[in-house]
């Protein structure tokens, strides 16, 4: 006998992914959707596992996913320049800046360089403000789940 108080995470995940896939198919029928770009600064085995999961989910729903690994010695200015270029690139649907980043880089400043409409993780200060004020039209799931 199944305990109805237990949540079947796989079933919920599959239901969400199918719903997203249907929306992606509908959008792709009307116009080009672009790609999601995952950025890691430096090599991190743990982050690579997380990124592979993101890539699998993107593939399941039909969204192009590009993984970029930037050199760990990259300067703050160079990283911000690269991020801002993605803001202006119409083929980039969204950007995910993976954590951790090298200690010589300022994470909040890098997050600020990602336009709020392309900020998949919701770490841009404007995105965080929207979450705090319950404007969840484009909130990332983890951040939105933490706000009552």
URZIUR-V908096 format. One record per backbone hydrogen bond with DSSP energy under -1.0 kcal/mol. NH is the residue of the N-H (numbers start at 1). CO is the residue of the C=O. E is the energy in kcal/mol with one decimal. If there is no record, write none. Layout:
nh:NH co:CO e:E
nh:NH co:CO e:E
This chain:
nh:6 co:3 e:-1.9
nh:9 co:7 e:-1.3
nh:12 co:8 e:-2.2
nh:13 co:9 e:-2.9
nh:14 co:10 e:-2.9
nh:15 co:11 e:-2.2
nh:16 co:12 e:-2.5
nh:17 co:13 e:-2.9
nh:18 co:14 e:-2.3
nh:19 co:15 e:-1.9
nh:20 co:16 e:-2.6
nh:21 co:17 e:-2.8
nh:22 co:18 e:-2.1
nh:23 co:19 e:-1.8
nh:24 co:20 e:-2.7
nh:25 co:21 e:-2.7
nh:26 co:22 e:-2.1
nh:27 co:23 e:-2.4
nh:28 co:24 e:-3.1
nh:29 co:25 e:-1.5
nh:30 co:27 e:-1.1
nh:31 co:27 e:-2.1
nh:35 co:91 e:-2.2
nh:36 co:64 e:-3.0
nh:37 co:94 e:-2.6
nh:38 co:66 e:-3.0
nh:39 co:96 e:-3.2
nh:40 co:68 e:-2.6
nh:42 co:70 e:-2.8
nh:48 co:44 e:-2.2
nh:49 co:45 e:-1.4
nh:50 co:46 e:-1.5
nh:51 co:47 e:-2.9
nh:52 co:48 e:-2.2
nh:53 co:49 e:-1.6
nh:54 co:50 e:-1.9
nh:55 co:51 e:-2.8
nh:56 co:52 e:-2.3
nh:57 co:53 e:-2.2
nh:58 co:54 e:-2.6
nh:59 co:55 e:-2.3
nh:60 co:56 e:-2.3
nh:61 co:57 e:-1.7
nh:63 co:58 e:-2.7
nh:66 co:36 e:-3.0
nh:68 co:38 e:-3.4
nh:70 co:40 e:-3.2
nh:74 co:71 e:-1.6
nh:79 co:75 e:-2.4
nh:80 co:76 e:-2.5
nh:81 co:77 e:-2.3
nh:82 co:78 e:-2.1
nh:83 co:79 e:-2.3
nh:84 co:80 e:-2.7
nh:85 co:81 e:-1.8
nh:86 co:82 e:-1.3
nh:87 co:83 e:-1.2
nh:88 co:84 e:-1.2
nh:92 co:89 e:-1.8
nh:93 co:35 e:-2.9
nh:94 co:35 e:-1.3
nh:95 co:118 e:-3.6
nh:96 co:37 e:-2.8
nh:98 co:39 e:-3.0
nh:105 co:102 e:-1.9
nh:110 co:106 e:-2.0
nh:111 co:107 e:-2.7
nh:112 co:108 e:-1.9
nh:114 co:111 e:-1.1
nh:118 co:115 e:-2.2
nh:120 co:95 e:-1.8
nh:120 co:118 e:-1.3
nh:128 co:124 e:-2.4
nh:129 co:125 e:-2.3
nh:130 co:126 e:-2.1
nh:131 co:127 e:-1.9
nh:132 co:128 e:-2.6
nh:133 co:129 e:-2.3
nh:134 co:131 e:-1.7
nh:135 co:130 e:-3.3
nh:136 co:134 e:-1.1
nh:144 co:140 e:-2.9
nh:145 co:141 e:-2.2
nh:147 co:144 e:-1.1
